[in-house]
């Protein structure tokens, strides 16, 4: 009887010890969708300077040309994260929490706004009023569309005077 208990003890002990093995499975890289915008620059610098490697993190930056492409990759689970704006987070979480904002990349200040409405240097447009009826390229369904409308309305343009054109991808 004693020998059976000893054998059982050794068997259980060997199972416990084998489950405490130091073997670690290789980690999958953290895949981040990145638009060609200034907000993603710190990620490229961190990759170039090998900061991710120093932290023991494998990161794969996945270039995308548009917000809808980024959002499709997030929704399908093909990327783990993205540089995103809050409007897109609200759309994702409309019915239930699917994604979370964990950090702001940049914040607007009076000296350095995050968003601007620009015109070509060859354009004769010099004021907001001159944008009435002029097509403005935007990314639909993003904070850019929302802010374009609000900025122009705040400067006196009506909804009828604001004309936007969807730019589906950043060249």
C-alpha positions in Angstrom: 0.0 0.0 0.0 2.8 2.3 0.9 4.4 1.8 -2.5 1.2 2.6 -4.3 0.9 5.9 -2.4 4.6 6.7 -3.2 4.0 6.0 -6.9 0.9 8.1 -6.9 2.7 10.9 -5.1 5.6 10.8 -7.7 3.1 10.8 -10.5 1.2 13.8 -9.2 4.4 15.6 -8.4 5.8 15.0 -11.9 2.6 16.4 -13.5 2.7 19.5 -11.3 6.4 20.1 -12.1 5.9 19.6 -15.8 3.1 22.1 -15.8 5.5 24.7 -14.2 7.9 24.5 -17.1 9.8 27.6 -18.1 9.0 27.0 -21.8 7.2 29.9 -23.3 5.4 29.9 -26.6 6.5 32.5 -29.0 4.3 35.6 -28.8 2.3 36.9 -31.7 3.4 40.4 -32.7 1.2 43.3 -31.7 -0.3 44.5 -35.0 -1.1 48.2 -35.3 -2.9 49.8 -38.2 -1.3 53.2 -39.1 -2.5 55.9 -41.4 0.1 58.1 -43.1 -0.5 60.9 -40.6 1.8 62.8 -38.1 0.2 61.0 -35.1 1.9 57.7 -36.1 5.4 59.2 -36.2 6.3 58.1 -32.6 5.5 54.5 -33.5 7.9 54.6 -36.5 10.6 56.3 -34.3 10.1 53.6 -31.6 10.4 50.9 -34.2 13.5 52.5 -35.8 15.2 53.1 -32.5 14.3 49.5 -31.4 12.4 50.7 -28.3 9.9 47.9 -28.8 12.6 45.3 -28.9 14.2 46.8 -25.7 10.8 46.5 -24.0 10.5 42.9 -25.2 7.5 43.7 -27.4 7.2 42.6 -31.1 5.2 45.3 -33.0 4.2 45.1 -36.6 3.0 48.4 -38.1 0.3 47.8 -40.8 0.1 50.8 -43.2 -3.5 51.7 -44.3 -4.6 54.5 -46.6 -7.9 55.4 -45.1 -10.0 55.4 -41.9 -12.5 52.9 -43.4 -9.7 50.5 -44.2 -8.3 50.9 -40.7 -11.8 50.3 -39.2 -12.3 47.2 -41.3 -9.1 45.7 -40.1 -10.0 46.5 -36.5 -13.5 45.0 -36.9 -12.2 41.8 -38.5 -9.6 41.3 -35.8 -6.7 41.5 -38.3 -5.0 44.2 -36.2 -4.8 44.6 -32.5 -4.9 48.3 -32.3 -4.8 51.6 -34.3 -4.1 55.3 -34.1 -7.7 56.3 -34.1 -10.0 59.3 -33.3 -12.8 59.4 -30.8 -15.6 59.6 -33.4 -14.6 56.2 -34.8 -14.4 54.8 -31.2 -18.0 56.0 -30.7 -19.2 54.3 -33.9 -17.5 51.0 -32.8 -19.0 51.2 -29.4 -22.5 52.3 -30.5 -24.2 49.1 -29.2 -21.5 47.6 -27.0 -17.9 48.2 -26.0 -15.6 46.8 -28.7 -12.6 49.0 -28.5 -11.1 51.4 -25.9 -9.0 54.5 -26.2 -5.9 54.1 -24.1 -3.9 57.3 -24.9 -4.1 60.5 -26.7 -1.4 61.0 -29.3 -1.6 64.8 -29.6 -3.8 67.4 -28.0 -4.7 70.7 -29.6 -3.4 74.0 -28.2 -4.1 77.5 -29.2 -0.6 77.6 -30.8 -0.9 74.2 -32.4 -4.3 73.0 -33.6 -4.6 69.4 -34.5 -6.9 70.1 -37.5 -6.8 72.8 -40.2 -8.6 73.6 -43.4 -6.0 74.3 -46.0 -6.1 75.7 -49.6 -3.5 75.4 -52.3 -0.9 78.1 -52.6 -2.1 78.6 -56.2 -5.7 79.2 -54.9 -7.1 82.6 -54.6 -9.0 81.6 -51.4 -7.9 83.9 -48.6 -10.8 83.6 -46.1 -13.4 81.2 -44.8 -16.2 83.0 -46.5 -14.6 82.2 -49.9 -15.0 78.5 -49.1 -18.8 78.8 -49.6 -19.7 76.3 -52.4 -16.1 75.1 -52.8 -15.5 71.4 -52.5 -13.4 70.4 -49.5 -11.8 67.0 -49.4 -12.6 65.0 -46.2 -12.6 61.5 -44.8 -16.3 60.6 -44.4 -17.5 59.3 -41.1 -14.5 60.6 -39.2 -13.7 63.5 -36.8 -12.4 65.3 -39.9 -15.9 65.4 -41.5 -17.5 66.5 -38.1 -14.9 69.2 -37.4 -15.0 70.6 -41.0 -18.7 71.2 -40.7 -18.4 72.7 -37.2 -15.5 75.0 -38.0 -17.1 76.4 -41.1 -20.5 76.8 -39.4 -18.7 78.6 -36.5 -17.3 81.0 -39.1 -20.8 81.8 -40.5 -21.2 79.3 -43.4 -24.6 77.5 -43.6 -25.0 73.8 -44.2 -26.0 74.6 -47.8 -22.8 76.5 -48.4 -20.5 73.7 -47.2 -19.6 71.3 -49.9 -17.4 68.3 -49.1 -16.0 65.5 -51.2 -15.0 62.1 -49.9 -11.3 61.3 -50.2 -11.4 57.5 -49.7 -7.6 57.1 -49.3 -4.6 59.1 -48.5 -2.3 59.0 -51.6 
